Structures are given as structure tokens and as C-alpha cells.
Amino acid sequence: MLKPAELAKALVSIQSFSNNADIAAYLAKLLEENGQKVRLIEKGDTVNVVCEVGKGKTSVLFNGHTDTVPPAIGATNAINGTVKDGVLSGLGVVDMKSGVAAMTCAFLELVQQPERLGGKVILVLVGNEEKGGENGTAATVSEGILADYVVIGEPTNLKICNGQKSALQLELSTDGVSRHAGRLRPNENAITNLTKAISMLENEFPVPNGDDQFVFDKITMNVGTILGGTAVNVVPAKCVSLLDFRFSPLVSCDEMLARVSRRLNGSVASSEKFRAVGWTLDKNSDFCKAAVSALNSVNLLPEFIYKFGSNDARFYIEKGCSVVNIGPGNNLLSHTGKEEIETVQIEKAKEVYVQLAKQLLTNGG
């Protein structure tokens, strides 16, 4: 059996940004060669690998994604991972093939004595996460692949992420009248009409400035794109902007949408493009306590963090599962073209997952 860092290096060598079929086949074969029955759930061009072992009323699910973003321009060792001075580098090594490797190896260690687990362990290795997850985790959830406790392996430097902000992305658009700039009339410039609406929203949702706890509880609005106009001497007839809102899980996406709509008051057209339900988990919950104990077992000082982006955790939250996010790697290196990780952290991640599953199943099974 490959060690976690060796498996991570092997996974990095398999291209999985166009689709994840090859890496899914590799992992399915590895699991089968270790005596496991594999279920493949396919949707579109995405192949999702599901494997489970054990019986009992309590279940733990490990979720990791095998797809990556395309390599950055000028990135070195993009596909063929390299190890130098105990550091593994390559595309996807942080986001999140090291996590996939650690979870796979943890699962294979746990299945060696299934009668002693006291519950069920489920390994879910998906694709399509980088493109929204509808063909990946969402497809497995629709097949009923759920658990009491879900561990997301996205990179956290092995810190305990016990909360993520909700997200709402909107498209705003306005119409104007195309004519010569010298003949401009009031309220006919689509760009200025839209920027007035954006200015109203900026006054409603000023940029917060503070520590993570302060910002986590506040609403942020980012103007991501503005497209409009054809030439400097032509009145723009159309303008479109994409806005991204992040907010506390205590506020529902519908409440957030209603608040934005009230502020706009019909001044521009608005349509929803994306939403993601956020979540928080009490630090004193059994799940978090088990995570703390698991980290202590590998001599790591437990630290809690929040995440401000979204990932596949939202699909489990919507089904009422309890979720934490713990994974190897520095999330700030994701999508940078400079992904690298110390191999020792991948090994520690595997042991954290093993200990976490054992404690949850012993306590709840």
C-alpha cells in the first residue's frame, strides 16, 4: 500500500482539469486491489468514486475532490509532481490531491478491522468541484450518499474549519439608448444607470474591516465585473455587472436576496446566478471535540478557523449533516500555480482522519 505522500505524488501525475475520468479509474482500481467494493456514480463527464465499510447507526463520510483548475501560465511541474527536501509540488497537490490521498489511505487503514469500527465509514471522491459540484458531490447526495458526520478535506493546514460564509451571486443589468455621445439625454446611459445602483448597494453594505470573527459576521459585496459600451463617443445601450455577496449563515440566502431587492427597488434588472448555504459548528460539539482530540494525537495544536469561500460542504449542510473541514495544505496556495506541501503534513492528515473516525464511531456507534 502506498504511503499518503506517495499516493499524492501519483495523483498529481494524473491530469484531471479537463475531466477526472483517469484519476477516478486509478483510485477505483487502488481500492479494488485492496479488497474494496467500489461504486461509480457518473454524471456528465464526471466520475465519482464511492466506497464504504462497516455497519452501525453512526456514519462518518470523507469527501474529497479529484479535479483541479487548469495549470497557470508559466507554472512548472504542473502535472508531474516533484519532491525536493521533503516538499511535494505540482498542480492540485494542495487543492486537493493531498487531501484525497490522506483520506484514501485513512479509509484503507480503517477497513482492515471493520468489525471494530462501531459504525460505517464512507469514502466519497468526486469530480466537478471546481465547476460547482452539480455533477460531483451533488450527484452522490442525490443518490443518498450521506452520513451523520462529514469531513471535507479541502486545505486548512490541518486547522479545524468550523464555519463558512453563505454566498449569493447576482447579475445586474440596465438598458440605455444607443446614440452619438454628443446627443446624450438624461437617464439614457446604461453604464451610469448601473453604477448608480451599485453605489446604492455599496452604501448599504460597506466593506467591513476587522479580524476574521468580525468579518465573518458581516456582509461583504464585491463588484466582480462590469461590461458595457462599445466606444467612447457612443452612448452605451447595455450594461451588465456580476456581484458577489458573502454573509453570515444566520442570514438565509432568501433573506439576503430580499434585502438587495429592496435596496434596488426596481431601478435595475436583477437575476440570481449562484447561491451557497453557509454553516457553523459549535466548538463544544462532539464533532469538534473529536477533531481536537485527533489533532492532539499527532502532536498538533488545535486551531479553529473560518472560511470565506464555498465548497461542497453546502450540499451536505442542506441535507442536515454535521460538517467540519480539515485538510492538509495551505489554502492560500490554491489556484496559484505554485502549489506545494510538506510531505510530513500529508502523513499527519491521514492519521488525523483515522483517529477522528475511530473516536466518532466509538462515541456514537
N, C-alpha and C positions, 0 to 999 in steps of 0.2 A: 504494500500500500504506500502510495506517495505521501510524503510529508506535506503539510499545508503550503509551505513556501514553494516546494517543488511543483505542486499542483497549480498554484497561482502562476508560476512561470510558464507552465504548459498551456494554461488557459489564455495567457496574454499572446501566445504564439498563434492563436486561432482567431482569424479576423471575424468580427461579429458586429460591425457597424452597419453593413448593408442588410444583413439578416442574421439570425442566430442559429440557423439550422445545423451548421457544422459543430459549433460548441455544444449545442444540446445533444447531438449524437455522441460526442465524446463523453460527456458526463453520464448519459444514459448507459453507454457501454461500460464505463467505470463502475457504476452502481450494480449493473447486472453481473459483472465479473466478480463482484464481492457478494454475490448471492441474493441481491435485492430484486424485487419485482417492481418494474418501472411502468408508470402510466404517462403517456404523452397526450397532452391537450393542445391541439393545433387550432389556430385561428389566423386567417390571412397567411402571411409569410412567417408567422411566429410559431415556434415550437417551445412548449412549456413542459418541463420535466417535474413529475410528482412522484414521491416515494414515501412510504410510511411504514412504521413498525410499532408493535406494542398494542396493548389493549388496556382499557380502563376508562373511567369517567372524565379524567383530566387529560387535556391535549396541549402540546406545545408545537408551534409551527415556526420553522426557519424560512424566511423569504429573502432571496437574493436575485438580482437581475444579471443576465449574461451579456446583454447588448451594451454597446458603447456609442459615444458620439464619434463622428469621423475624425481622423487624425488632423491635428492642427498643421497649418502650413509651416514647413521647416522643422517639424518635430523629428527627433532622432529616436531610433529604436522603437518606432511607433507600434509595430506588430511583434517583432521578435524581442521579447523581454530579455534584459541583461541583468546579471547580478555582479555588483562590484562593492567590495568592502562591506558585505552584509546588507546591501541595499538593492532591492529589485525595482527596476524601472521599465516603463512601457505603457502603451495605450490601454487604459482600463484597469491598470493594476490597483488604483485607488477606487475608482468608480466603475464596477466594484468587484473585480475578479478575485482580489484577495479575500474579500468577504465571502464570496461564493466558495472559494477553496476551503476556507476555515469552516464554513457551515457544512460542506460536504464531508470533510474529514471528521468533524464532530459527529455527524449523523452516523457515519460508518463505525465510529468507536462505540456509539450508544447501542447500535444494533447487535453488538457482539453478545450481549446478555439481555435480550428483550424481556425475559421473564422477571427481571429485577427492576424494570423501568417504573412500574406502578402506573403507567398511563401510555398515551400514544405520542409518538414523535413524527412530525410530518416535515419533509423537505420539499420546498417549492422553489424551483429555479426557473425563472421566467425570462422572456424577452420583451421588447417593445416598451420598457420603462421610460427610455429616453424620448419616446414619441407619445407619451401619455398613458400607456398601460392598458388600454382597452383590449388589445389582443393578448396581453400578458396576464398580469395578476387579476384583472377584472374577469378575464375568461375563466381562470381557475376558480375564482369566487363564485361565478355563475354556475359552476359545476358542484358547488357545495364544499369546496376545499377550504375549511375554516377550522379555527381552534380557539380554545379558551385564552391561550397566551400566544401572541405573535411577536417574534423577534425579527425586526428589519435590520439587515446587515449593511445599510448604507454607511459610509465612512464617518466616524465620530472621534477618531483617535482613541477608541475604546473608552470614551466617556459615555455616560448614560443620558441619551436624549429622551426626556420625558414630556416633550411638548413641541408641537409645530403650529405655526400660524395658519389660519384659513386663507384662501386665495380666491379672488374674483377678478376676471379679466373681461373688459368691455371694449367694444368698438363704438366710437362716437363718430358721427358724420353730419356734414352740413352741405347744403346746396347754395350756389350763388348764381350769378348771371354772367356768362362769358361775353365780354365786350372789351373794347380798347380801354386801356388804363386811364386815358385822358377823359373818358366818358363815365368814370366811376360814379355810382349813385349810392345813397345810404343803404346799408344792410345787404349789399349785393356781393360782397367779398366773402367767399366761403371760408377762407383761412382765418380772417379776423373774427368772423362769427363763431368759429370753433374755438379759437384761442380765448375769447371772452368766456365761453362756457368752462374751459379748462381752468381759467383764472378763478372762477367762482368755486370750483371744486378744490383748488389749492388753498383758498381761504377757509374752506370747510374742513380740510384735512391737512393742516400744516405739518411739515416734516418734524418728527419728534427727535430729540437729542438727549441721550442718556444711556445708561447701561442696558444690557440685554433684557433684564426683567422689566424695566421701564418701557422699552421699545416693544417688547412682546405684547404688552397690554394696550398698545396704541395702534391707531390706523395709519398705514402709510399708503401713499398714492404715487405711482411712478408713471410719467408720460413716456411710453416706450417708443412710439413712432408717430410722426405726423407726415402725411402725404397730401400734397395739393399743389395746384398751379402748374402752368406749362411754360410761362415766360414772364419776365419782369414787367413787361408792358401789356399784359393781358390779365383782366380780372379773373381770378380763379373761380371756376364753376362748381368745383367739388373739393372737399377736404375730408380726410379720414384720419382718425387717431386711435391708437391702441393704448389703453390704460390698464395698469396692474395695481390692484388693491390687496394689501395684506392686513389681517386684523385678528384680534383675539378669538379663540374658539368659543368664547362665551357669547359672541355675536354670530347669529346664523347667517348663511350666505343670502337668504331671502331678506333678512333684516338689512343687511348691507346694501343689497340691490335697491331696496325701497328707499333707503336714506339718500343714495346717489340720485335716484329718480326724482325725489322731492326737491333736491337742490337744483337739478337741471330744469325742472318744471316745464318740460316740453320744449326747451329752447333749441335742442339738437336731437337728432335721431340716435338711439342707443340700442345695442344688441349685445347679449351675453355670448362670450366666446369660450370661456372655461371657468370652472369652479372646482375647488378642492376643500373638503372639510378638514379643519384643523382638530387638534386634540391636546389634552393634558392628562398626565397621570400623577396622582399623589405620591410624593416621595416616601410616604409611610405605607404605601400599598404593599401587599405581599410580593407583587412582581418586582417593584423597585428594591425591596429588601433583599430579594433573591439575587438581583443583579449586583447589588453592593457586595453581598457575600461571595459571589462568583468572581468578582474583580479582586477582592481580598485574597482569594485562593491562589492567585498568580502574582501576588505582591504588588498590585496596582492600587493607587489611592483613588477611591471612587469620586467622581465629579459629575454633577448634573449640568446639562446644558439645554438650551432651546435651539430649534432650527427655524429658520425664517422662510425656507423654500418648502416645496411639497414633494412627496414621493408616493410610492404605492401603499403606504400606511393607510391612506384615506379610504381605500376600498375595504379594508378590514374594520376601520372605525365605523363606517356606515352600516356594518353588519353587527355592531355591538361587541366586537372582540377587544380585548385588552392588549395594548401595543406598547413596546419600547423599541428604540432604535439604538443598537450598539454595533459598531463595526470598526475594523482596522483601517487606518489611513487618515490622512489629513484632508478634510473635505475642501479646503481652500485650494488644493491641487487638482481637483476635479475639473475636467474640460480645459485644462491649461496647455496641454502638450508637454508638460513636464512632470508627469505623474511618477512618484517613487514612494517606496515604503521600506522600512527596515524589516527584514525577514523575520526577526525575532517577534515582531508585533503580530505577524500572521499566525505564528505558532501559539502565542498567548491568546489570540482571539479564539482559536479552536478550543483551547482548554476552558476559556470563559463560557463558551456555548455548551460544552459538555456539562460543566458544573451547574450552569443555570438551568438546563433541562432536568438534571437529576434532582435539584432542590425543588423545583416547581412540581415535578411529578411525585416526589416523596411527600411533600406537604399537602398536595391536593388529590393525589391518586388514591 
